[in-house]
């Protein structure tokens, strides 16, 4: 990992990601993998909250965009969508973000969230604008 990548990963998952129990397993500009427990992230009916899946997807895409952009750029999420295919009530889910496009000003990722059996729960797409870092 580069010094910058080490710096990005040292920030952790942020307050929300930490609260939700997101743990990064792999992180490169091209591919990121993280897990999140279902427990503590359920909606009132006992299912994994759709918003929790979107937080996992946005966390992965934003970190990937930061790694791609490097120290001269700041990623800003400008679009995210999610299709929820099935529910989870327990266990751990895994998000895998794969770069679709890594350009000079935009980074776009597809994020697939699966359960412990490898079943697809959610497909998300996130696009981040890469802005010049002030003073860079």
Buried (B, 14 or more C-beta within 10 A) or exposed (E): EEEBBEEBBEEEBBEEBEEBBBBBEEBEBEBBBBBBBBEEBBEEEEBBBBEBBBBBBBBBBBBBBBBBBBEEBBBEEEEBEBEBEEBBEEEBBBBBBBBEEBEEEBBBBBBBBBBEEEEEBBBBBBBBBBEEEEEE
